[in-house]
Amino acid sequence: MELTLEHPYDAGLDYVIARFFSEDHIHEKNEKLGARNVRVAEIQKDDSAGKLVVERELTASAEVPGVLAGFHREWNRVRQEEHWFRKDEGEWHCEFRVKIEGVPARIKGVMRLLGNGDRCINYVNLSVLCEVPFLGRKIARFLAEDSQAKIDREYQAICHLL
């Protein structure tokens, strides 16, 4: 399953990327999302690259279908790892992976944050793959829909905090 999203921000590129790497911003955003046990496991950034690893516990955004009930709990431990690289003055590129503890699926994607001093847009491409026989497509579809709902809520929280 694939998702493609666009998130425009009424703030400049440098400001937005700085907020993405602000530990205070990360905790504020996750508080708004209702996450618990949030831990910034790694955070480093310079003028040309950065790495961010955040671990947290989240609930599903919708009722978990029966086929996923054996893998999914009420609260799921999620680890998101992002590797950011500055392409030029107007663009940052990110490759990311999301691991949901105990769920047999791969979630990965890329982001392109493009803009200037006044505005920017984050282009997000997400891929969900589950190779469990007979159930893989159903699990991947649920995880893609759940991811979209969470990404939409996260985008709204970021906009509110900027």
DSSP file (Angstrom, degrees, kcal/mol; ACC not computed):
  #  RESIDUE AA STRUCTURE BP1 BP2  ACC     N-H-->O    O-->H-N    N-H-->O    O-->H-N    TCO  KAPPA ALPHA  PHI   PSI    X-CA   Y-CA   Z-CA
    1    1 A M              0   0    0      0, 0.0   127,-2.8     0, 0.0     2,-0.4   0.000 360.0 360.0 360.0 139.1    0.0    0.0    0.0
    2    2 A E  E     -A  127   0A   0    125,-0.2     2,-0.4     2,-0.0   125,-0.2  -0.933 360.0-167.9-122.9 144.1    1.3    3.5   -0.9
    3    3 A L  E     -A  126   0A   0    123,-2.6   123,-2.5    -2,-0.4     2,-0.4  -0.989   1.5-170.5-127.5 140.7    0.3    6.9    0.4
    4    4 A T  E     +A  125   0A   0     -2,-0.4     2,-0.3   121,-0.2   121,-0.2  -0.988  16.6 170.9-130.9 123.1    1.3   10.3   -1.1
    5    5 A L  E     -A  124   0A   0    119,-2.9   119,-2.7    -2,-0.4     2,-0.4  -0.925  23.6-149.7-133.2 153.9    0.6   13.4    1.0
    6    6 A E  E     -A  123   0A   0     -2,-0.3   117,-0.2   117,-0.2    -2,-0.0  -0.995  10.1-172.8-124.5 129.4    1.4   17.1    0.8
    7    7 A H  E     -A  122   0A   0    115,-2.3   115,-2.5    -2,-0.4     2,-0.2  -0.879   7.9-163.3-124.0  98.3    1.7   19.2    4.0
    8    8 A P  E     -A  121   0A   0      0, 0.0     2,-0.4     0, 0.0   113,-0.3  -0.580   5.6-160.8 -80.6 143.8    2.1   23.0    3.4
    9    9 A Y  E     -A  120   0A   0    111,-3.3   111,-1.8    -2,-0.2     2,-0.8  -0.974  22.6-140.2-125.1 139.0    3.3   25.2    6.2
   10   10 A D  S    S+     0   0    0     -2,-0.4     2,-0.3   109,-0.2   109,-0.2  -0.333  82.3  80.1 -89.0  51.1    3.0   28.9    6.6
   11   11 A A  S    S-     0   0    0     -2,-0.8   107,-0.2   109,-0.2    -2,-0.2  -0.975  87.9 -90.0-151.9 155.3    6.6   29.0    8.0
   12   12 A G     >  -     0   0    0    105,-0.6     4,-2.5    -2,-0.3   105,-0.3  -0.218  34.2-111.9 -71.7 159.5   10.0   29.0    6.3
   13   13 A L  H  > S+     0   0    0    103,-3.1     4,-2.6   106,-0.5     5,-0.3   0.905 115.0  48.7 -56.0 -50.1   12.0   26.0    5.5
   14   14 A D  H  > S+     0   0    0    102,-0.3     4,-1.8     1,-0.2    -1,-0.2   0.886 112.8  48.6 -63.4 -38.5   14.8   26.6    8.1
   15   15 A Y  H  > S+     0   0    0      2,-0.2     4,-2.0     1,-0.2    -1,-0.2   0.927 112.5  47.7 -66.3 -45.0   12.3   27.3   10.9
   16   16 A V  H  X S+     0   0    0     -4,-2.5     4,-2.4     1,-0.2    -2,-0.2   0.925 112.2  47.8 -65.1 -45.4   10.3   24.1   10.1
   17   17 A I  H  X S+     0   0    0     -4,-2.6     4,-1.2     1,-0.2    -1,-0.2   0.881 110.7  53.2 -65.1 -35.5   13.3   21.8    9.9
   18   18 A A  H  < S+     0   0    0     -4,-1.8    -1,-0.2    -5,-0.3    -2,-0.2   0.896 109.6  48.3 -63.8 -39.3   14.6   23.3   13.2
   19   19 A R  H >< S+     0   0    0     -4,-2.0     3,-1.7     1,-0.2    -2,-0.2   0.887 104.6  58.9 -67.8 -39.0   11.2   22.5   14.8
   20   20 A F  H 3< S+     0   0    0     -4,-2.4    -1,-0.2     1,-0.3    -2,-0.2   0.844 112.3  41.8 -56.6 -31.9   11.3   19.0   13.5
   21   21 A F  T 3< S+     0   0    0     -4,-1.2     2,-0.6    -3,-0.2    -1,-0.3   0.259  88.6 110.1-100.6  10.6   14.6   18.5   15.4
   22   22 A S    <>  -     0   0    0     -3,-1.7     4,-2.5     1,-0.2     5,-0.2  -0.780  57.2-154.3 -88.7 120.1   13.5   20.4   18.6
   23   23 A E  H  > S+     0   0    0     -2,-0.6     4,-2.2     1,-0.2     5,-0.2   0.883  97.3  52.6 -61.9 -37.8   13.1   17.9   21.5
   24   24 A D  H  > S+     0   0    0      2,-0.2     4,-2.6     1,-0.2    -1,-0.2   0.929 109.8  48.6 -61.5 -44.5   10.5   20.3   23.1
   25   25 A H  H  > S+     0   0    0      1,-0.2     4,-2.9     2,-0.2     5,-0.2   0.910 109.5  52.9 -61.2 -43.0    8.5   20.4   19.9
   26   26 A I  H  X S+     0   0    0     -4,-2.5     4,-2.2     1,-0.2    -1,-0.2   0.918 112.3  44.3 -60.0 -44.7    8.6   16.6   19.6
   27   27 A H  H  X S+     0   0    0     -4,-2.2     4,-2.0     2,-0.2    -1,-0.2   0.906 114.0  49.5 -69.1 -40.7    7.2   16.2   23.1
   28   28 A E  H  X S+     0   0    0     -4,-2.6     4,-2.0     2,-0.2    -2,-0.2   0.929 112.3  48.4 -61.7 -45.1    4.6   18.9   22.7
   29   29 A K  H  X S+     0   0    0     -4,-2.9     4,-1.6     1,-0.2    -2,-0.2   0.927 112.1  48.1 -61.7 -45.8    3.4   17.4   19.4
   30   30 A N  H  X>S+     0   0    0     -4,-2.2     5,-2.2    -5,-0.2     4,-0.6   0.824 107.6  55.7 -67.9 -30.6    3.2   13.9   20.9
   31   31 A E  H ><5S+     0   0    0     -4,-2.0     3,-0.9     1,-0.2    -1,-0.2   0.923 107.9  49.0 -63.7 -43.4    1.3   15.2   23.9
   32   32 A K  H 3<5S+     0   0    0     -4,-2.0    -2,-0.2     1,-0.2    -1,-0.2   0.826 110.1  52.6 -63.6 -31.3   -1.3   16.7   21.5
   33   33 A L  H 3<5S-     0   0    0     -4,-1.6    -1,-0.2    -5,-0.2    -2,-0.2   0.571 113.8-117.6 -81.6  -9.6   -1.5   13.3   19.7
   34   34 A G  T <<5 +     0   0    0     -3,-0.9    -3,-0.2    -4,-0.6    -2,-0.1   0.670  60.0 154.0  80.7  16.4   -2.1   11.4   22.9
   35   35 A A      < -     0   0    0     -5,-2.2     2,-0.3    -6,-0.1    -1,-0.2  -0.375  26.5-155.3 -72.2 156.8    1.1    9.4   22.7
   36   36 A R  E     +B   57   0A   0     21,-2.1    21,-2.6     1,-0.2    -1,-0.0  -0.906  64.0  25.1-131.3 163.8    2.6    8.1   25.9
   37   37 A N  E    S-     0   0A   0     -2,-0.3     2,-0.3     1,-0.2    -1,-0.2   0.902  77.0-175.2  51.4  47.6    6.1    7.0   27.1
   38   38 A V  E     +     0   0A   0     -3,-0.2     2,-0.4    18,-0.1    18,-0.2  -0.573   6.1 178.6 -77.0 131.8    7.7    9.3   24.4
   39   39 A R  E     -B   55   0A   0     16,-3.2    16,-3.0    -2,-0.3     2,-1.1  -0.984  28.0-146.0-138.0 124.9   11.5    9.0   24.2
   40   40 A V  E     -B   54   0A   0     -2,-0.4    14,-0.2    14,-0.2     3,-0.1  -0.788  22.5-179.3 -86.5 100.7   13.8   10.8   21.9
   41   41 A A  E     +     0   0A   0     12,-1.4     2,-0.3    -2,-1.1    -1,-0.2   0.807  66.1   5.9 -75.2 -30.9   16.3    8.0   21.5
   42   42 A E  E     +B   53   0A   0     11,-1.6    11,-2.8    -3,-0.1     2,-0.3  -0.967  60.4 170.1-155.3 137.0   18.6   10.0   19.1
   43   43 A I  E     +B   52   0A   0     -2,-0.3     2,-0.3     9,-0.2     9,-0.2  -0.908  14.1 147.6-150.1 119.8   18.7   13.5   17.9
   44   44 A Q  E     +B   51   0A   0      7,-2.2     7,-2.7    -2,-0.3     2,-0.3  -0.976   9.8 164.6-152.4 139.6   21.5   15.1   15.9
   45   45 A K  E     +B   50   0A   0     -2,-0.3     5,-0.2     5,-0.3     2,-0.2  -0.978   6.0 170.3-156.5 140.3   21.6   17.7   13.2
   46   46 A D        -     0   0    0      3,-2.8    -2,-0.0    -2,-0.3     0, 0.0  -0.596  59.2 -71.6-129.5-161.8   24.1   20.0   11.5
   47   47 A D  S    S+     0   0    0     -2,-0.2     3,-0.1     1,-0.2    38,-0.0   0.678 128.4  28.3 -71.3 -16.1   23.8   22.3    8.5
   48   48 A S  S    S+     0   0    0      1,-0.3    38,-2.9    37,-0.1     2,-0.3   0.588 123.1  11.4-122.4 -13.2   23.8   19.4    6.0
   49   49 A A  E     - C   0  85A   0     36,-0.3    -3,-2.8    43,-0.0     2,-0.3  -0.984  51.5-174.9-159.2 164.8   22.3   16.3    7.7
   50   50 A G  E     -BC  45  84A   0     34,-2.2    34,-3.1    -2,-0.3     2,-0.4  -0.983  12.1-150.8-162.5 156.5   20.4   15.0   10.7
   51   51 A K  E     -BC  44  83A   0     -7,-2.7    -7,-2.2    -2,-0.3     2,-0.4  -0.999  13.6-176.7-133.4 136.3   19.1   11.8   12.3
   52   52 A L  E     -BC  43  82A   0     30,-2.4    30,-3.2    -2,-0.4     2,-0.4  -0.996   4.9-178.5-136.1 127.8   16.1   11.6   14.6
   53   53 A V  E     +BC  42  81A   0    -11,-2.8   -11,-1.6    -2,-0.4   -12,-1.4  -0.983   8.0 179.5-128.2 120.1   14.9    8.5   16.4
   54   54 A V  E     -BC  40  80A   0     26,-2.5    26,-2.9    -2,-0.4     2,-0.4  -0.978   8.1-167.2-123.8 131.4   11.7    8.7   18.4
   55   55 A E  E     +BC  39  79A   0    -16,-3.0   -16,-3.2    -2,-0.4     2,-0.3  -0.939  23.3 144.9-115.2 140.2   10.1    5.9   20.4
   56   56 A R  E     - C   0  78A   0     22,-2.3    22,-3.5    -2,-0.4     2,-0.5  -0.973  44.7-110.0-161.8 168.5    6.5    6.2   21.7
   57   57 A E  E     +BC  36  77A   0    -21,-2.6   -21,-2.1    -2,-0.3     2,-0.3  -0.952  37.6 175.1-113.0 133.4    3.4    4.3   22.5
   58   58 A L  E     - C   0  76A   0     18,-2.3    18,-3.1    -2,-0.5     2,-0.3  -0.915  24.1-132.5-132.7 156.3    0.3    4.9   20.3
   59   59 A T        -     0   0    0     -2,-0.3    16,-0.1    16,-0.2    15,-0.1  -0.688  40.0 -92.8 -99.7 162.8   -3.2    3.5   20.0
   60   60 A A        -     0   0    0     14,-0.5    -1,-0.1    -2,-0.3     4,-0.1  -0.427  25.4-134.2 -70.9 151.7   -4.8    2.6   16.7
   61   61 A S  S    S+     0   0    0     -2,-0.1     2,-0.3     2,-0.1    -1,-0.1   0.598  87.4  22.7 -83.8 -11.7   -6.9    5.4   15.1
   62   62 A A  S    S-     0   0    0     80,-0.0     2,-0.1     3,-0.0    -2,-0.1  -0.905 106.4 -65.4-144.0 170.4   -9.7    3.0   14.3
   63   63 A E        -     0   0    0     -2,-0.3    -2,-0.1     1,-0.1     0, 0.0  -0.395  56.3-117.7 -62.2 133.7  -11.0   -0.4   15.5
   64   64 A V        -     0   0    0     -2,-0.1    -1,-0.1    -4,-0.1     5,-0.1  -0.594  29.7-121.2 -76.3 126.0   -8.4   -3.1   14.8
   65   65 A P    >>  -     0   0    0      0, 0.0     3,-1.8     0, 0.0     4,-0.9  -0.286  23.6-109.5 -66.6 154.8   -9.8   -5.7   12.5
   66   66 A G  G >4 S+     0   0    0      1,-0.3     3,-0.6     2,-0.2     4,-0.5   0.818 115.6  61.8 -53.5 -36.5  -10.0   -9.3   13.7
   67   67 A V  G 34 S+     0   0    0      1,-0.2    -1,-0.3     2,-0.1     3,-0.1   0.748 111.6  39.2 -65.4 -21.6   -7.2  -10.4   11.3
   68   68 A L  G X> S+     0   0    0     -3,-1.8     4,-2.5     1,-0.1     3,-1.8   0.529  88.1  94.8-102.1  -9.1   -4.8   -8.0   13.0
   69   69 A A  T << S+     0   0    0     -4,-0.9    -2,-0.1    -3,-0.6    -1,-0.1   0.810  80.3  57.8 -57.0 -33.0   -6.0   -8.6   16.6
   70   70 A G  T 34 S+     0   0    0     -4,-0.5    -1,-0.3     1,-0.2    -2,-0.1   0.736 117.5  32.5 -69.6 -21.7   -3.3  -11.2   17.3
   71   71 A F  T <4 S+     0   0    0     -3,-1.8     2,-0.4    -4,-0.1    -2,-0.2   0.744 109.3  70.9-101.7 -31.2   -0.5   -8.7   16.4
   72   72 A H     <  -     0   0    0     -4,-2.5     2,-0.2     4,-0.1     4,-0.1  -0.724  58.3-169.6-101.2 135.8   -2.0   -5.4   17.6
   73   73 A R        -     0   0    0     -2,-0.4   -13,-0.2     1,-0.1     3,-0.1  -0.617  41.8 -98.6-111.3 175.2   -2.5   -4.3   21.2
   74   74 A E  S    S+     0   0    0      1,-0.2     2,-0.5    -2,-0.2   -14,-0.5   0.942 117.8  29.2 -59.9 -47.0   -4.4   -1.4   22.7
   75   75 A W  S    S-     0   0    0    -16,-0.1     2,-0.4   -18,-0.0   -16,-0.2  -0.969  81.2-163.5-114.2 128.6   -1.1    0.5   23.0
   76   76 A N  E     -C   58   0A   0    -18,-3.1   -18,-2.3    -2,-0.5     2,-0.5  -0.937  19.9-126.2-117.6 134.4    1.7   -0.3   20.5
   77   77 A R  E     -C   57   0A   0     -2,-0.4    24,-2.9   -20,-0.2     2,-0.4  -0.660  33.3-170.3 -77.4 123.1    5.3    0.6   20.9
   78   78 A V  E     -CD  56 100A   0    -22,-3.5   -22,-2.3    -2,-0.5     2,-0.5  -0.956  12.6-166.3-122.1 134.1    6.4    2.5   17.8
   79   79 A R  E     -CD  55  99A   0     20,-2.5    20,-2.7    -2,-0.4     2,-0.5  -0.984   6.1-170.8-120.2 122.6    9.9    3.4   16.7
   80   80 A Q  E     -CD  54  98A   0    -26,-2.9   -26,-2.5    -2,-0.5     2,-0.5  -0.964   0.2-170.1-117.0 126.5   10.4    6.0   14.0
   81   81 A E  E     -CD  53  97A   0     16,-2.6    16,-2.0    -2,-0.5     2,-0.4  -0.966   4.6-172.9-118.7 125.2   13.9    6.6   12.5
   82   82 A E  E     -CD  52  96A   0    -30,-3.2   -30,-2.4    -2,-0.5     2,-0.5  -0.958  11.5-165.9-122.0 135.2   14.5    9.5   10.2
   83   83 A H  E     -CD  51  95A   0     12,-2.4    12,-2.1    -2,-0.4     2,-0.3  -0.966  16.4-167.3-119.4 112.0   17.6   10.3    8.2
   84   84 A W  E     -CD  50  94A   0    -34,-3.1   -34,-2.2    -2,-0.5     2,-0.4  -0.780   8.1-176.7-104.8 143.3   17.6   13.9    6.8
   85   85 A F  E     -CD  49  93A   0      8,-2.9     8,-3.1    -2,-0.3     2,-0.6  -0.999  26.3-126.7-137.9 134.0   19.9   15.4    4.2
   86   86 A R  E     - D   0  92A   0    -38,-2.9     6,-0.2    -2,-0.4     3,-0.1  -0.705  21.8-176.4 -80.7 123.4   20.1   18.9    2.9
   87   87 A K  E     -     0   0A   0      4,-2.2     2,-0.3    -2,-0.6    -1,-0.2   0.892  63.9 -41.8 -83.6 -45.8   19.9   18.9   -0.9
   88   88 A D  E >  S- D   0  91A   0      3,-1.4     3,-1.4   -40,-0.0    -1,-0.3  -0.880  80.4 -60.8-163.7-168.6   20.3   22.6   -1.4
   89   89 A E  T 3  S+     0   0    0      1,-0.3   -76,-0.1    -2,-0.3     3,-0.1   0.739 132.6  38.7 -61.9 -22.8   19.2   25.9    0.1
   90   90 A G  T 3  S+     0   0    0      1,-0.1    25,-2.1    24,-0.1     2,-0.3   0.290 111.5  56.4-113.2  11.1   15.5   25.2   -0.6
   91   91 A E  E <   -DE  88 114A   0     -3,-1.4    -4,-2.2    23,-0.2    -3,-1.4  -0.980  44.2-174.2-152.6 135.5   15.2   21.4    0.1
   92   92 A W  E     -DE  86 113A   0     21,-2.3    21,-2.9    -2,-0.3     2,-0.4  -0.964  18.7-155.2-117.0 142.3   15.7   18.8    2.8
   93   93 A H  E     -DE  85 112A   0     -8,-3.1    -8,-2.9    -2,-0.4     2,-0.4  -0.935   9.2-168.3-119.0 140.6   15.3   15.1    1.9
   94   94 A C  E     -DE  84 111A   0     17,-2.9    17,-2.3    -2,-0.4     2,-0.4  -0.990  14.1-165.3-132.8 138.5   14.4   12.4    4.5
   95   95 A E  E     +DE  83 110A   0    -12,-2.1   -12,-2.4    -2,-0.4     2,-0.3  -0.986  26.3 179.6-113.7 131.7   14.3    8.6    4.4
   96   96 A F  E     -DE  82 109A   0     13,-2.6    13,-2.1    -2,-0.4     2,-0.3  -0.928  21.6-161.8-136.6 158.3   12.4    7.1    7.3
   97   97 A R  E     -DE  81 108A   0    -16,-2.0   -16,-2.6    -2,-0.3     2,-0.4  -0.991   6.7-159.4-135.1 143.1   11.3    3.7    8.7
   98   98 A V  E     -DE  80 107A   0      9,-2.9     9,-0.9    -2,-0.3     2,-0.5  -0.992   6.4-168.2-124.4 127.7    8.6    3.0   11.2
   99   99 A K  E     -D   79   0A   0    -20,-2.7   -20,-2.5    -2,-0.4     2,-0.7  -0.971   6.6-161.0-118.9 122.0    8.6   -0.2   13.3
  100  100 A I  E >   -D   78   0A   0     -2,-0.5     3,-2.3     5,-0.3     5,-0.2  -0.911  33.6-115.0-101.6 115.3    5.5   -1.2   15.3
  101  101 A E  T 3  S+     0   0    0    -24,-2.9   -24,-0.2    -2,-0.7    -2,-0.0  -0.223  95.0   6.0 -55.1 127.1    6.6   -3.7   17.9
  102  102 A G  T 3  S+     0   0    0      1,-0.2    -1,-0.3   -26,-0.1    -3,-0.0   0.402  99.4 115.6  83.5  -2.8    5.1   -7.2   17.3
  103  103 A V    <   -     0   0    0     -3,-2.3     2,-2.2     2,-0.1    -3,-0.3  -0.897  63.7-138.6-104.9 122.9    3.5   -6.3   13.9
  104  104 A P        +     0   0    0      0, 0.0    27,-0.4     0, 0.0     2,-0.3  -0.393  65.6 100.4 -80.9  66.6    4.9   -8.2   10.9
  105  105 A A        -     0   0    0     -2,-2.2     2,-0.5    -5,-0.2    -5,-0.3  -0.978  63.2-132.2-145.6 156.6    5.0   -5.3    8.5
  106  106 A R  E     - F   0 129A   0     23,-3.3    23,-2.6    -2,-0.3     2,-0.5  -0.959  20.2-175.3-112.6 126.4    7.5   -2.9    7.0
  107  107 A I  E     +EF  98 128A   0     -9,-0.9    -9,-2.9    -2,-0.5     2,-0.3  -0.985  21.0 144.1-121.3 122.6    6.6    0.8    6.9
  108  108 A K  E     +EF  97 127A   0     19,-2.3    19,-3.3    -2,-0.5     2,-0.3  -0.947   9.9 145.2-149.7 168.1    9.0    3.1    5.2
  109  109 A G  E     -EF  96 126A   0    -13,-2.1   -13,-2.6    -2,-0.3     2,-0.3  -0.988  33.7-103.0-179.5-172.5    9.1    6.2    3.1
  110  110 A V  E     -EF  95 125A   0     15,-2.1    15,-2.8    -2,-0.3     2,-0.4  -0.957  18.1-159.4-134.8 153.4   10.6    9.5    2.0
  111  111 A M  E     -EF  94 124A   0    -17,-2.3   -17,-2.9    -2,-0.3     2,-0.5  -0.983   2.5-162.0-130.5 145.8    9.9   13.1    2.7
  112  112 A R  E     -EF  93 123A   0     11,-2.1    11,-2.9    -2,-0.4     2,-0.8  -0.966   5.8-164.6-127.2 113.4   10.9   16.2    0.7
  113  113 A L  E     +EF  92 122A   0    -21,-2.9   -21,-2.3    -2,-0.5     2,-0.4  -0.874  18.2 176.1-100.9 108.5   10.7   19.4    2.5
  114  114 A L  E     +EF  91 121A   0      7,-2.7     7,-2.9    -2,-0.8     2,-0.3  -0.898  19.4  89.6-116.9 141.1   10.8   22.2    0.0
  115  115 A G  E     - F   0 120A   0    -25,-2.1     5,-0.2    -2,-0.4     2,-0.2  -0.994  50.4-109.1 171.3-161.5   10.5   26.0    0.5
  116  116 A N        -     0   0    0      3,-2.6  -103,-3.1    -2,-0.3  -102,-0.3  -0.500  60.2 -59.6-139.1-153.7   12.0   29.3    1.3
  117  117 A G  S    S+     0   0    0   -105,-0.3  -105,-0.6    -2,-0.2     3,-0.1   0.612 130.0  35.6 -76.6 -11.9   12.1   31.8    4.1
  118  118 A D  S    S+     0   0    0      1,-0.3     2,-0.3  -107,-0.2    -1,-0.1   0.778 122.4   6.4-110.1 -38.6    8.3   32.3    4.1
  119  119 A R        -     0   0    0   -109,-0.2    -3,-2.6     2,-0.0  -106,-0.5  -0.947  54.3-177.4-144.7 160.0    6.6   29.0    3.3
  120  120 A C  E     -AF   9 115A   0   -111,-1.8  -111,-3.3    -2,-0.3     2,-0.4  -0.982  14.3-144.2-154.6 164.7    7.4   25.3    2.7
  121  121 A I  E     -AF   8 114A   0     -7,-2.9    -7,-2.7    -2,-0.3     2,-0.7  -0.998   8.8-147.7-132.7 134.6    5.7   22.1    1.7
  122  122 A N  E     -AF   7 113A   0   -115,-2.5  -115,-2.3    -2,-0.4     2,-0.6  -0.918  11.8-158.5-102.7 115.7    6.5   18.6    3.0
  123  123 A Y  E     -AF   6 112A   0    -11,-2.9   -11,-2.1    -2,-0.7     2,-0.5  -0.856  13.5-165.6 -94.8 119.0    5.9   15.9    0.4
  124  124 A V  E     -AF   5 111A   0   -119,-2.7  -119,-2.9    -2,-0.6     2,-0.4  -0.914  13.8-177.0-114.2 129.0    5.4   12.6    2.1
  125  125 A N  E     -AF   4 110A   0    -15,-2.8   -15,-2.1    -2,-0.5     2,-0.4  -0.995  11.4-175.8-123.4 124.9    5.5    9.2    0.4
  126  126 A L  E     -AF   3 109A   0   -123,-2.5  -123,-2.6    -2,-0.4     2,-0.4  -0.952   9.4-165.4-126.2 139.5    4.8    6.1    2.6
  127  127 A S  E     -AF   2 108A   0    -19,-3.3   -19,-2.3    -2,-0.4     2,-0.5  -0.989   0.8-167.5-126.5 132.6    4.9    2.4    1.7
  128  128 A V  E     + F   0 107A   0   -127,-2.8     2,-0.4    -2,-0.4   -21,-0.2  -0.983   9.9 178.3-120.9 126.9    3.4   -0.4    3.9
  129  129 A L  E     + F   0 106A   0    -23,-2.6   -23,-3.3    -2,-0.5     2,-0.4  -0.995   8.1 176.6-131.7 132.2    4.3   -4.0    3.1
  130  130 A C        -     0   0    0     -2,-0.4    10,-0.2   -25,-0.2   -25,-0.2  -0.983   9.6-171.5-135.2 122.3    3.2   -7.1    5.0
  131  131 A E        +     0   0    0     -2,-0.4   -26,-0.1   -27,-0.4     6,-0.1   0.090  37.0 135.6-103.6  22.7    4.2  -10.5    3.7
  132  132 A V     >  -     0   0    0    -28,-0.3     4,-2.3     1,-0.1     3,-0.5  -0.579  66.6-104.3 -69.5 126.8    2.0  -12.6    6.0
  133  133 A P  T  4 S-     0   0    0      0, 0.0     2,-1.2     0, 0.0    -1,-0.1  -0.249  93.2  -7.9 -56.2 137.4    0.4  -15.3    3.8
  134  134 A F  T  4 S+     0   0    0      1,-0.2     4,-0.2    -3,-0.0    -2,-0.1   0.002 136.9  54.6  69.4 -28.7   -3.3  -14.7    3.0
  135  135 A L  T  > S+     0   0    0     -2,-1.2     4,-2.6    -3,-0.5     5,-0.3   0.526  74.8  97.7-110.0  -9.1   -3.6  -11.8    5.4
  136  136 A G  H  X S+     0   0    0     -4,-2.3     4,-2.7     1,-0.2     5,-0.2   0.853  84.6  47.1 -53.7 -44.8   -0.8   -9.5    4.2
  137  137 A R  H  > S+     0   0    0      2,-0.2     4,-2.6     1,-0.2    -1,-0.2   0.897 113.1  48.6 -67.6 -39.6   -2.9   -7.2    2.1
  138  138 A K  H  > S+     0   0    0     -3,-0.2     4,-2.3     2,-0.2    -2,-0.2   0.919 114.2  46.2 -65.2 -42.9   -5.6   -6.7    4.7
  139  139 A I  H  X S+     0   0    0     -4,-2.6     4,-2.7     2,-0.2    -2,-0.2   0.936 114.0  48.2 -64.7 -45.8   -3.0   -6.0    7.4
  140  140 A A  H  X S+     0   0    0     -4,-2.7     4,-2.5    -5,-0.3    -2,-0.2   0.899 110.9  51.3 -62.3 -41.1   -1.1   -3.6    5.0
  141  141 A R  H  X S+     0   0    0     -4,-2.6     4,-2.5     2,-0.2    -1,-0.2   0.935 111.9  46.3 -62.0 -46.7   -4.4   -1.8    4.1
  142  142 A F  H  X S+     0   0    0     -4,-2.3     4,-2.9     1,-0.2     5,-0.2   0.936 113.9  48.3 -61.1 -46.0   -5.3   -1.3    7.8
  143  143 A L  H  X S+     0   0    0     -4,-2.7     4,-2.6     1,-0.2    -1,-0.2   0.870 111.4  50.4 -64.6 -36.2   -1.8   -0.1    8.6
  144  144 A A  H  X S+     0   0    0     -4,-2.5     4,-2.5     2,-0.2    -1,-0.2   0.927 113.4  45.0 -66.3 -44.1   -1.8    2.3    5.7
  145  145 A E  H  X S+     0   0    0     -4,-2.5     4,-2.2     2,-0.2    -2,-0.2   0.914 115.1  47.7 -65.5 -42.0   -5.2    3.8    6.7
  146  146 A D  H  X S+     0   0    0     -4,-2.9     4,-2.3    -5,-0.2    -2,-0.2   0.905 111.8  50.9 -63.5 -42.2   -4.1    4.0   10.3
  147  147 A S  H  X S+     0   0    0     -4,-2.6     4,-3.0    -5,-0.2     5,-0.2   0.914 108.7  51.3 -62.2 -43.2   -0.9    5.7    9.2
  148  148 A Q  H  X S+     0   0    0     -4,-2.5     4,-2.7     1,-0.2    -2,-0.2   0.928 110.3  48.5 -61.4 -44.5   -2.8    8.2    7.1
  149  149 A A  H  X S+     0   0    0     -4,-2.2     4,-2.1     1,-0.2    -1,-0.2   0.914 114.7  45.6 -61.7 -42.3   -5.1    9.1   10.0
  150  150 A K  H  X S+     0   0    0     -4,-2.3     4,-2.5     2,-0.2    -2,-0.2   0.898 112.6  50.1 -68.6 -40.3   -2.1    9.5   12.4
  151  151 A I  H  X S+     0   0    0     -4,-3.0     4,-2.6     2,-0.2    -2,-0.2   0.908 110.3  51.0 -64.1 -41.6   -0.1   11.5    9.8
  152  152 A D  H  X S+     0   0    0     -4,-2.7     4,-2.1    -5,-0.2    -2,-0.2   0.920 112.5  45.8 -61.7 -44.1   -3.1   13.8    9.3
  153  153 A R  H  X S+     0   0    0     -4,-2.1     4,-2.2     2,-0.2    -2,-0.2   0.890 112.7  51.0 -65.3 -39.1   -3.4   14.4   13.1
  154  154 A E  H  X S+     0   0    0     -4,-2.5     4,-2.6     2,-0.2    -2,-0.2   0.903 108.3  52.1 -65.6 -40.9    0.3   14.9   13.4
  155  155 A Y  H  X S+     0   0    0     -4,-2.6     4,-2.7     1,-0.2    -2,-0.2   0.928 109.7  49.0 -60.1 -45.5    0.2   17.5   10.6
  156  156 A Q  H  X S+     0   0    0     -4,-2.1     4,-2.1     1,-0.2    -1,-0.2   0.903 111.4  50.0 -62.0 -40.4   -2.6   19.4   12.3
  157  157 A A  H  X S+     0   0    0     -4,-2.2     4,-2.0     2,-0.2    -2,-0.2   0.920 110.8  49.1 -64.3 -42.8   -0.6   19.3   15.6
  158  158 A I  H  X S+     0   0    0     -4,-2.6     4,-1.7     2,-0.2    -2,-0.2   0.935 110.2  50.8 -62.0 -46.0    2.5   20.7   13.9
  159  159 A C  H  < S+     0   0    0     -4,-2.7    -1,-0.2     1,-0.2    -2,-0.2   0.905 110.8  49.5 -58.2 -41.5    0.6   23.5   12.2
  160  160 A H  H  < S+     0   0    0     -4,-2.1    -1,-0.2     1,-0.2    -2,-0.2   0.876 113.0  46.7 -64.5 -37.6   -0.9   24.4   15.6
  161  161 A L  H  <        0   0    0     -4,-2.0    -1,-0.2     1,-0.2    -2,-0.2   0.683 360.0 360.0 -81.7 -18.6    2.6   24.4   17.2
  162  162 A L     <        0   0    0     -4,-1.7    -1,-0.2    -3,-0.2    -2,-0.2   0.501 360.0 360.0 -77.7 360.0    4.3   26.5   14.4
